[in-house]
Amino acid sequence: MFYILPIICTFGFSGSNSFKTFETPLYTSEEKCFVQKDIYLSIDENKYLSQVEKNIFTKKMSNKLPRYIGYFKKHTRNSIFSWELIAAISYQESHWNHKAISRTKVKGLMMLTKDTANYIGVKNRLDPNESVYGGVKYLENIFKRLPKTVLGSDRIWMTLAAYNVGLGHLEDARVITERHGANPNYWSDVKKYLPLLRVKKFYKKTKYGYARGNEPVKYVARIQAYLNVIYDDKKSYLAALSFKKIFNN
C-alpha cells in the first residue's frame, strides 16, 4: 500500500548540541507539526516485509504493544517524534522485548549501547521506561545535530539512519552522495550511496572509514514499513468504531 504526504513545515534551529536542553521541548508546535501528524510514506511495505513478518507484527501489536505503548506516548509527549514512529523503531530494534540483549551487548527496547546509555543518563537499559526515554533523547540529539539543510521527512529518515550506523558514517555517505552529483539533503539520494561505504575505493577517502552502509538503508525501510502497518491498523480501528457508532444510534 502506498501513502504520500507532502511535507509543509519548516524548521528553525537554535541552541547547542548539549543534552542540557533535554527537559524542554526542542521545537515549537509549528515546527514539529509534520512529525506529530501522521507520517505517511511513499513506500510499498510488501517490498520490505514478507507476509509472515507482517502477520507476526500485526499479532504483536495486539498482544505486546499494549504493554509498552504508555512509555512510547509518555516520552514523545514533548518530543519532535510521534509515538507511532518510536514504536516502529523499537520493534525493529528489539521486537518489543525489553529484555533483549544482542551479541554486541546492546540492550533493551531501544537496544542502547552502554556508551549511549551513559551519555544520556540511563542507569538500567533493561528497564522499558528508561530505555524508551534514552532512545527518544538520543534520537532528538541526532536530529538536532544534522545539517540545517536537511529538512522535512528527509531529516527524520537520516536521523534513523544515523541511529543505526552512526552520525559520522552518515555524513561520509552524504559527502559521497554530493561527489556523485546527487543531493546530500535528500534521503532518496543518500540511501543510494550509503552502501558504497562497504567499497574500499570509496570508504578510504572518507573520514570515518568502512561501514556496512546497506544496513541503515534496510533499517529505515523496515521502520517505514512497520509504521505503515501501524497507521493501517489505526485507520481500521477508527473506522470500526465509527461503523459501530452508526449502528448503535
N, C-alpha and C positions, 0 to 999 in steps of 0.2 A: 504493500500500500504506500502511496506517495502523499507527502504533505509539503506544502510550500508556504513559508511565512515571510513576508517582506520585513526586513529589519528597518525600523524607522527611528530608533533612538540614537542619540549621540552622547559622547561622554566628555566630562571634564575631569582631569586627574590632578590630584594635588597631594601634598604630604610626602613623607619619606616612606621607604620600604620597611620600616621597623614594625615589629609586632606590637608596639606600644599603642597602635591605633585599633587593636582588636575589639575593644569593648564599645566602640561606637560604629554606627553604620558607615560603610565605605563610601556610599554614594547617596545622592538624593533620590526621592521616589521617582522623579522623572528619568534619572539616569539608569535606574535599574529595571525600568518597565519591560524592556524586551526580554529580560531573563525571567522575571516573575510571572509574566503571561506565558501561555502555552508556547513552548519552543517546538514548533512543528518543523519537520525536517524533510528535505527533498532526498529521500533515501528509500530504497526497497529493502526492508528488513529481511526478506527471504533470501537475499544475496549473502547475508552475513550470519543468519541463524537458520539452522535446519528446523524442520517442523517438530522434531523431537525436542530440540532445545527450546523452542517457543512454547511447547506444551508444558515442559518442566517449569519454565519461568512463570507461565500463567498459573500453574498449580501453586508455586511458591508465593505468588502474590496473594493467594488466599490463605495459605497455612503458615507462612513465615513473615511476610511483610508486616502484618498487624503487630507483631512483637516489637518491631523496630521503627515503625512509622512515626511514633511520637518523638523519637530522637531526631529523625530527619526534619520534621516540622519545627521542633524546638530550635535547632541550630541553624535553620535558614530563615527564621522569623525576621531578622535584621540583616540578612545576607543578600548579596547580589545574585545568589543562586536559588533556584526553586527546589523544593523538597523532592520533587519527582526526578530532577537531574541527579541529585545526591544519592537517591535511592538506586538509580540506574548504575551510577559509578560504583556504589557499594556492592551491588550484585556482581558486576564484572570483576571486582576485586576479590570478594570472599564468598560469593553465592549466599549472602546474608547469614554467614556463620561467624558469630562474634568470637568464637574460639579458634578460628582459622590461624594456622601458622605455616608459612612456606618453608622450603628448604633453605632459603636465604635468611630466615628468621624475621621476615616482616610479619606483622600480626594484626589480628582484629578485623572488624567490619570493613575498615578502610585500608587495611593492610599497610600500616605505618611502619617505616623503618625506625630503629632505635634513635638514630640521629635526628630524624624529623620529629619524633615524639619529644625528645629532649629540647629541641628548638622551640616547639610550640608550648611546651609545659605539660604534656600528657604524662601522667605517672603510670597508669595501667592501660596498656594498649588493648588488653582483652576485655576491658570494660566498655560496653557498647556506647554508653553516653560519652565517655572520654574520647573514644575512637572517632565517633562522628564529629564531635567538636573539633578534634585535631585535624581531621580530613578537610572539613569546611574551611577552617582557618588557614590551612596550608594552601588550599586551592585559591582562597582570596588573596593570599600573599603573591602567588604566581600571577594571578590575574592583574594585580597592580603593577607588577614588575615588567610585564610585556610592553613593548614599544607603544607609544601613543598612536602610532599609525595603524595599529591593528584594531579594527572596530567591529561592532555588531557581533553576529554569531561566530565570525572568524576568531574573535577573541576568546570565546567560550571553548571552541574546539582546540585551539592552540594551548589554552590552559590545561585541558585534559591531556593533550599530548605531552606537555612538559611534566605533568604529574606522573606520567608513565616513564618517560625516557630521560627527564631532566631538562631544566631550562637551558643549560649550556648547549646540549646536543640539539635542542630545538632551534636555537639561534644559529648554530652551524648549518642546519638544514635551510634556514631562511637565507643565509649567505649563498649557499649553493643554488638555491632557487633563483636568486637575483642574478647570479653569474650566468644562468641559463636563459636569461631574458624574461623570466616569469615574475609574477608579483609576490614578494615575500610577505605581504599583508593578507593574502587570501589563503585560507586553509585548503581550498580546492587545488591551488598550485603547490603549496608547501608539501602536502601529503604525497605528491608525485615524486618529490625529490628526497624525502626523508629516507627511503630505502638505500639511497646512494651512500649513506653513512656506513654501510657494510662493505663498500668497494674501496680498496686501498688507494687508488689513484685520486679519489675524491676526499676520503677522510684524512689522508696525510697532509692535506692543505687546510684543514680545519683547526680550530683552537682546542677542541676537546676530544678529537680523535674518533676512534671506532665506536659505533653503537649499532645495536640491532634495530635499525630505523624502520623496518617493516612492522615491528611490533606496535608502536604507537598508532600507526595508521589503522591496523586491525582493531586495536583497543578502542579508539574513538568511534569507529564504525559500529562496533558491537554495542557500545553505550548508546549511540544514536538509535540503533535497532531496538534495544530494550526500552528506551524512552518512548518510542513509537507505540510499543505494545502497552505500556502503562497508560498512555493517552487514549489508545483504542479502548482499553478496559474502562477507563473513567467515563468516556463518552457512552459506552454501552450501559454502564451502571446508571448514569444520569438519565439516559433515555428510558431505561426500565422503570425508574422512579416516576418519570413523567407519565409513562403509559399506565402505571398503577394508579396514579393520582386521578387521571382522566376517568378510569373505570370505577373508581371508588366514590366519585362525586354523584 
